[in-house]
Amino acid sequence: MREHLPAERVATLVTNTLVTLRGYHAALEQAWNADDRATAGAMAHKIAGVAGIYGCMALRGAAQALERALDTGEGDPDALCRALDDAVPPALAALDRWSDGG
């Protein structure tokens, strides 16, 4: 992306992505706490998509695992939700560094 777009445009895109991921994660947490597993799964799906586009593979994998567990009933959704929560801060930090040109 940095090779094809001006630095200001890259910074704007990544900054918008940071806002989007934070919003999706907050919506997932809210759904999870309300025991709304369908919405939590939808938010996990959205997180996985955005994370994959920006190369945040640990977050993508955690989100996909949670989504799959919620869809199939297999696995431990509580543990997978905690794993997703743990994967969010490093992904946000990496994107934040990237938005600054680092």
C-alpha positions as a Markdown table, in Angstrom:
| # | Residue | x | y | z |
|---|---|---|---|---|
| 1 | Met | 0.0 | 0.0 | 0.0 |
| 2 | Arg | 2.8 | 2.4 | 0.9 |
| 3 | Glu | 4.4 | 1.8 | -2.5 |
| 4 | His | 1.3 | 2.8 | -4.4 |
| 5 | Leu | -0.3 | 5.5 | -2.3 |
| 6 | Pro | 0.8 | 8.8 | -0.9 |
| 7 | Ala | 1.8 | 8.6 | 2.8 |
| 8 | Glu | -1.1 | 10.8 | 3.9 |
| 9 | Arg | -3.6 | 8.5 | 2.2 |
| 10 | Val | -2.1 | 5.4 | 3.8 |
| 11 | Ala | -2.2 | 7.1 | 7.2 |
| 12 | Thr | -5.8 | 8.0 | 6.7 |
| 13 | Leu | -6.8 | 4.5 | 5.6 |
| 14 | Val | -5.0 | 2.9 | 8.5 |
| 15 | Thr | -6.4 | 5.4 | 11.0 |
| 16 | Asn | -9.9 | 4.7 | 9.7 |
| 17 | Thr | -9.2 | 1.0 | 10.1 |
| 18 | Leu | -8.1 | 1.5 | 13.7 |
| 19 | Val | -11.5 | 3.2 | 14.4 |
| 20 | Thr | -13.3 | 0.4 | 12.6 |
| 21 | Leu | -11.6 | -2.4 | 14.5 |
| 22 | Arg | -12.1 | -0.7 | 17.8 |
| 23 | Gly | -15.8 | -0.3 | 17.0 |
| 24 | Tyr | -16.2 | -3.9 | 15.8 |
| 25 | His | -14.4 | -5.1 | 19.0 |
| 26 | Ala | -16.6 | -3.0 | 21.2 |
| 27 | Ala | -19.7 | -4.3 | 19.4 |
| 28 | Leu | -18.5 | -7.9 | 19.9 |
| 29 | Glu | -17.9 | -7.3 | 23.6 |
| 30 | Gln | -21.4 | -5.8 | 24.0 |
| 31 | Ala | -23.0 | -8.7 | 22.1 |
| 32 | Trp | -21.0 | -11.2 | 24.1 |
| 33 | Asn | -22.0 | -9.6 | 27.4 |
| 34 | Ala | -25.7 | -9.6 | 26.3 |
| 35 | Asp | -25.3 | -13.3 | 25.3 |
| 36 | Asp | -26.1 | -12.4 | 21.7 |
| 37 | Arg | -24.0 | -15.0 | 20.1 |
| 38 | Ala | -25.3 | -14.3 | 16.6 |
| 39 | Thr | -24.1 | -10.7 | 16.7 |
| 40 | Ala | -20.9 | -11.7 | 18.4 |
| 41 | Gly | -20.3 | -14.1 | 15.5 |
| 42 | Ala | -21.0 | -11.4 | 12.9 |
| 43 | Met | -18.6 | -9.1 | 14.6 |
| 44 | Ala | -15.9 | -11.8 | 14.7 |
| 45 | His | -16.5 | -12.2 | 11.0 |
| 46 | Lys | -16.0 | -8.5 | 10.4 |
| 47 | Ile | -12.9 | -8.4 | 12.6 |
| 48 | Ala | -11.4 | -11.3 | 10.7 |
| 49 | Gly | -12.0 | -9.6 | 7.4 |
| 50 | Val | -10.5 | -6.3 | 8.3 |
| 51 | Ala | -7.6 | -8.0 | 10.1 |
| 52 | Gly | -6.8 | -10.1 | 7.1 |
| 53 | Ile | -6.8 | -7.2 | 4.7 |
| 54 | Tyr | -4.1 | -5.4 | 6.9 |
| 55 | Gly | -2.0 | -8.5 | 7.6 |
| 56 | Cys | -3.0 | -8.9 | 11.3 |
| 57 | Met | -2.9 | -12.6 | 11.0 |
| 58 | Ala | -3.1 | -13.5 | 14.8 |
| 59 | Leu | -6.2 | -11.4 | 15.1 |
| 60 | Arg | -7.7 | -12.8 | 12.0 |
| 61 | Gly | -7.1 | -16.4 | 13.2 |
| 62 | Ala | -8.6 | -15.7 | 16.6 |
| 63 | Ala | -11.6 | -14.0 | 15.1 |
| 64 | Gln | -12.1 | -16.9 | 12.6 |
| 65 | Ala | -11.8 | -19.5 | 15.4 |
| 66 | Leu | -14.4 | -17.7 | 17.5 |
| 67 | Glu | -16.8 | -17.3 | 14.6 |
| 68 | Arg | -16.4 | -21.0 | 13.7 |
| 69 | Ala | -17.1 | -22.0 | 17.3 |
| 70 | Leu | -20.2 | -19.9 | 17.5 |
| 71 | Asp | -21.4 | -21.2 | 14.2 |
| 72 | Thr | -20.8 | -24.9 | 14.9 |
| 73 | Gly | -21.1 | -25.1 | 18.7 |
| 74 | Glu | -17.7 | -26.8 | 18.7 |
| 75 | Gly | -14.8 | -25.6 | 20.8 |
| 76 | Asp | -14.8 | -23.3 | 23.8 |
| 77 | Pro | -16.2 | -20.0 | 22.8 |
| 78 | Asp | -15.3 | -18.3 | 26.1 |
| 79 | Ala | -11.6 | -19.2 | 25.7 |
| 80 | Leu | -11.7 | -18.2 | 22.0 |
| 81 | Cys | -13.3 | -14.9 | 22.9 |
| 82 | Arg | -10.5 | -14.3 | 25.4 |
| 83 | Ala | -7.9 | -15.2 | 22.7 |
| 84 | Leu | -9.5 | -12.7 | 20.4 |
| 85 | Asp | -9.4 | -10.0 | 23.1 |
| 86 | Asp | -5.8 | -10.8 | 23.7 |
| 87 | Ala | -5.0 | -10.5 | 19.9 |
| 88 | Val | -6.7 | -7.0 | 19.6 |
| 89 | Pro | -4.1 | -4.8 | 21.4 |
| 90 | Pro | -1.0 | -6.0 | 19.4 |
| 91 | Ala | -2.9 | -5.7 | 16.1 |
| 92 | Leu | -4.0 | -2.1 | 17.0 |
| 93 | Ala | -0.5 | -1.2 | 18.1 |
| 94 | Ala | 1.0 | -2.5 | 14.8 |
| 95 | Leu | -1.6 | -0.6 | 12.8 |
| 96 | Asp | -0.9 | 2.5 | 14.9 |
| 97 | Arg | 2.8 | 2.3 | 14.1 |
| 98 | Trp | 2.0 | 1.7 | 10.5 |
| 99 | Ser | -0.3 | 4.8 | 10.3 |
| 100 | Asp | 2.7 | 6.8 | 11.6 |
| 101 | Gly | 4.8 | 5.6 | 8.8 |
| 102 | Gly | 6.8 | 3.1 | 11.0 |
